[in-house]
Every structure is written in C-alpha cells, then in structure tokens.
Amino acid sequence: MASKNINVTLKIWRQQNANAKGKMETYNLDNVSTDSSFLEMLDQLNEQLINERQEPVAFDHDCREGICGMCSLYINGRAHGPDTGVTTCQLHMRKFNNGDTIYIEPWRAKAFPVVKDLVVDRSAFDRIQQAGGFVSVNTSGRTIDANTIPIPKSDADKAFEAAACIGCGACVATCKNSSAMLFVGAKVSQYALLPQGKVEAKERVMNMVRQMDEEGFGNCTNTGACEVECPKGISLENIARMNREFMKTMFS
C-alpha cells in the first residue's frame, strides 16, 4: 500500500502527576505518514509541541518491537488500538483515515496509578512475580542438566505460549473488573506445566494470588475481553489452570 499523509485530531489525556486532576486536551497534527507507527506519530506531535514551547506528552516506550510491553495506551476505547495481535508500537497510522479524531488515554485501573499523562505505574506486576519466588535447583553435588528431563511436547508448547506474556497490562485495561488473572495465570502456567516448577508450585500460586489481591486487581468473570486484546494471544486456559493449581493447595 502506497504511503500517504493524513491530518488527525488527537484527544489526549493530560495529567501532571498522580495527585493532579487530569483532563483531555485537543491537538491537531498534519502531514502524518501512514507508514509511521503510532509512537512515531506521538514523537511528531511532541516535536510540534516543543517547537511551540509547550510541554510534550509523556508516554512509555522502550524496544518499539512489540517485546517489552511498555507502550501501553488505550486508543479509541481499545487497549493498544484498533488492531489485533499487536502492541501500540506495532500499530501503524494506516489504520486511521484522514480527518479522524483519535482518543488516547492511559490504562485505567486502581492498581495502575497514573504517573504523568499517559504513563502509569505497573510495578504491581513486578511485585506479583516477585511473590512467586524462584525455581530451586539442588547444587550440592552433580547438577542434572535440565535438557535431560523428558517433557511432553504438548506441555512444553503450552508453557512456551504462557511465557510469551510481556506483562503489558492490556488484559487489566480492557477488563471491566480490572482483573490481572490472565497475567497471573500465564506466569503460574509457565512453571506449573514443567517439572522444574513443581517443587514450589503450591507456594508460588498461593503467594501470587495473594499479592494480586493485595494490589487491588479485580476478579475474573469470564468475559474474555482480556484474551481478545492480548497482543500475544495468551489463552483463557491459563486462568483455568491457575484456578486448578490454587484449588490443589486447598485440598493437599
């Protein structure tokens, strides 16, 4: 598809800090290449704002390759915008038309407080993972090579699929309950399916679920929006597996 330039109107959430009252601000941006990514479009806007001696819009980004999950934006009512299976940095302006009005907001969740503008604090995810602990390895004597432990291919594939979660938080942002169960389910499944992760399995799921609740995330009501908006296609099966693992701890 040939590149072209479009003009867009941007409605962007501006908030000075976590305690300030935020509001939507309107910006007009012309000559946006349809080949540019959404973040490159925001770069173009910030260049314009700086030239006009205005404060640029704060937004998170890092790899810009769909790997790190930092580019978390709520665009026109959808996490990561009007495309499927992509992060915001992989969204291109060809998905929009000339004259479009684009609404850009931060993740909305109690556990993801706004830091500034479009940046939110997602350290709650870090604390949940830390609560899960580690995989122990007995190093007294000859250590067994992990590659010598036979693992059914179906289990290895499912573990790999769960490990693909990048922790962007789209599942939380799109859930009506701000639930983090898809994220936690993926992290629990990543180890629960493998023999190396079974030693601490009971403590891991109990600690991660407890931390998830303490952070203020909501519960799952099986709406399925999280799976639809997940850029890595993490399956709802992981929530069911987490629930099974948790129930095992209650009756063992």
C-alpha positions in Angstrom: 0.0 0.0 0.0 1.4 3.4 -1.0 2.3 5.8 1.7 0.3 9.0 2.1 0.0 11.8 4.6 -3.1 12.4 6.7 -4.3 15.0 9.1 -5.7 13.9 12.5 -7.2 15.4 15.6 -5.8 14.0 18.9 -7.7 14.0 22.1 -5.1 13.1 24.7 -5.3 12.7 28.5 -3.0 15.1 30.2 -2.3 14.8 34.0 0.7 16.4 35.7 1.1 13.8 38.4 -0.7 11.1 40.3 -2.5 13.6 42.6 -3.4 16.2 40.0 -6.8 16.4 38.2 -6.4 15.3 34.6 -8.4 16.2 31.5 -8.5 15.6 27.8 -6.6 18.1 25.6 -7.1 18.6 21.9 -4.2 18.8 19.4 -4.2 19.0 15.6 -1.5 17.2 13.8 -0.9 17.5 10.0 1.1 15.5 7.4 1.3 12.3 9.4 2.7 9.5 7.2 0.6 6.4 7.1 3.8 4.4 7.2 4.7 5.8 10.6 4.0 3.9 13.8 1.6 5.3 16.4 4.5 6.1 18.7 6.3 7.9 15.8 3.1 9.9 15.4 3.4 10.9 19.1 7.0 11.8 18.5 5.9 14.1 15.7 3.4 15.7 18.0 5.9 16.2 20.7 8.3 17.9 18.3 5.5 20.2 17.3 4.7 21.0 21.0 8.4 21.6 21.8 8.7 24.0 18.9 5.6 25.8 20.2 7.2 25.9 23.7 4.6 23.6 25.1 5.2 20.6 27.4 5.4 17.4 25.4 3.1 14.4 26.2 4.7 11.8 28.5 4.3 8.2 27.3 6.1 5.0 27.9 8.2 3.2 25.3 11.3 1.2 25.1 12.1 -1.5 22.5 9.4 -0.4 19.9 9.5 -4.0 18.6 6.5 -5.5 20.4 8.6 -7.2 23.0 8.8 -5.2 26.2 5.1 -4.2 26.7 6.0 -0.6 27.7 3.9 1.1 25.0 0.6 0.7 26.9 -2.0 3.1 25.5 -5.8 3.0 25.4 -6.7 4.2 21.9 -10.3 4.8 20.7 -11.6 2.6 23.5 -9.3 -0.3 22.9 -6.1 -1.5 24.5 -3.3 -1.0 22.0 -5.7 0.4 19.5 -7.8 -0.8 16.5 -5.7 -3.8 15.5 -5.3 -7.3 16.9 -2.2 -9.1 18.0 -0.1 -6.0 18.2 1.3 -3.7 20.8 0.9 0.1 20.4 4.4 0.4 18.9 3.4 -2.0 16.2 0.2 -0.1 15.4 0.6 1.9 12.2 -1.2 5.1 11.1 -2.5 3.3 8.1 -5.2 2.0 10.4 -6.6 5.6 10.6 -8.2 7.8 8.0 -7.6 11.4 7.1 -9.6 13.7 9.4 -10.0 11.1 12.1 -10.3 12.1 15.8 -8.2 9.7 17.9 -8.7 9.4 21.7 -5.6 8.4 23.6 -5.8 7.5 27.3 -3.6 5.7 29.9 -4.5 2.3 31.4 -7.5 2.7 33.8 -7.0 0.6 36.9 -6.7 1.2 40.6 -3.6 -0.9 40.7 -2.0 1.1 37.8 -1.9 4.7 39.1 -1.1 7.4 36.6 2.4 8.8 36.9 2.0 11.5 34.3 -0.1 11.9 31.2 -0.2 8.5 29.5 2.4 6.9 31.8 1.1 4.5 34.6 2.9 2.7 37.4 2.8 -1.1 36.6 5.1 -2.1 39.3 2.2 -4.2 40.8 3.1 -6.8 38.1 6.7 -6.9 39.3 5.6 -7.5 42.9 3.3 -10.3 41.9 6.1 -12.0 40.0 8.5 -11.5 43.0 5.9 -13.1 45.2 6.0 -16.1 43.0 9.6 -16.7 44.1 12.0 -18.8 42.2 12.7 -22.3 40.8 15.0 -24.1 43.2 18.0 -26.1 41.9 19.9 -28.5 44.1 23.5 -27.6 43.5 25.0 -29.9 46.2 26.8 -32.5 44.1 26.3 -33.1 40.4 23.6 -30.9 38.9 21.3 -32.5 36.4 21.1 -30.9 33.0 17.6 -29.6 32.6 17.6 -30.7 29.0 17.8 -34.3 30.1 14.4 -34.2 31.8 11.8 -35.5 29.4 8.8 -33.1 29.0 5.8 -33.9 26.8 5.8 -31.7 23.8 2.2 -30.5 24.5 3.3 -29.3 27.9 6.4 -27.6 26.6 4.3 -25.9 23.9 1.8 -24.6 26.4 4.5 -23.4 28.8 6.2 -21.6 26.0 2.9 -20.0 24.9 2.3 -18.8 28.5 5.8 -17.5 28.8 5.1 -15.2 25.7 3.2 -12.8 28.1 5.1 -9.5 28.1 3.2 -8.0 31.1 1.9 -5.0 29.2 -1.3 -4.9 31.2 -3.7 -4.8 28.3 -5.7 -7.6 30.0 -6.2 -5.4 33.0 -7.0 -2.3 31.0 -9.7 -4.0 28.9 -11.3 -5.9 31.7 -14.4 -4.4 33.2 -13.2 -5.6 36.6 -9.5 -4.6 36.1 -8.6 -8.2 36.6 -5.0 -9.4 36.4 -5.9 -13.1 36.3 -4.7 -13.6 32.7 -1.3 -12.2 33.5 -1.0 -14.2 36.8 -2.4 -17.3 35.1 0.2 -17.1 32.4 3.0 -16.7 34.9 1.7 -19.6 37.0 1.2 -21.8 34.0 4.7 -21.1 32.7 6.1 -23.1 35.6 3.2 -25.3 36.6 3.5 -27.2 33.3 7.1 -28.0 33.7 8.7 -30.5 36.1 11.3 -27.9 37.2 8.4 -25.7 38.5 6.5 -28.3 40.5 8.7 -28.1 43.6 7.5 -24.7 44.7 4.1 -24.9 42.8 1.9 -24.7 45.9 3.7 -21.7 47.5 4.0 -20.0 44.1 0.3 -19.9 43.2 -0.8 -19.0 46.7 1.7 -16.2 47.1 1.0 -14.7 43.6 -2.8 -14.8 44.0 -2.5 -13.2 47.5 -0.3 -10.5 46.1 -2.6 -9.9 43.2 -5.5 -9.4 45.6 -3.4 -7.1 47.8 -2.5 -4.9 44.8 -6.2 -4.2 44.2 -6.9 -6.0 41.0 -10.4 -7.2 40.4 -11.7 -10.8 39.9 -12.4 -12.6 36.6 -16.0 -13.0 35.4 -15.0 -14.9 32.2 -15.9 -12.1 29.8 -13.0 -13.0 27.6 -12.0 -9.4 26.6 -8.5 -9.9 28.0 -7.8 -12.7 25.6 -9.1 -10.7 22.7 -7.0 -7.7 23.4 -3.8 -9.5 24.5 -1.1 -8.7 21.9 0.4 -12.2 22.4 -2.8 -14.1 22.3 -2.5 -15.6 25.8 -5.3 -18.1 26.2 -8.0 -18.0 28.9 -7.0 -21.6 29.6 -4.2 -20.2 31.7 -6.8 -18.7 34.1 -8.5 -22.1 34.4 -5.1 -23.7 35.1 -4.2 -21.2 37.8 -7.6 -21.8 39.4 -6.9 -25.6 39.4 -3.4 -25.1 40.8 -4.9 -22.9 43.5 -7.6 -25.4 44.4 -4.9 -28.1 44.7 -3.4 -26.1 47.5 -6.7 -26.0 49.4 -7.1 -29.8 49.4 -3.5 -31.0 49.8 
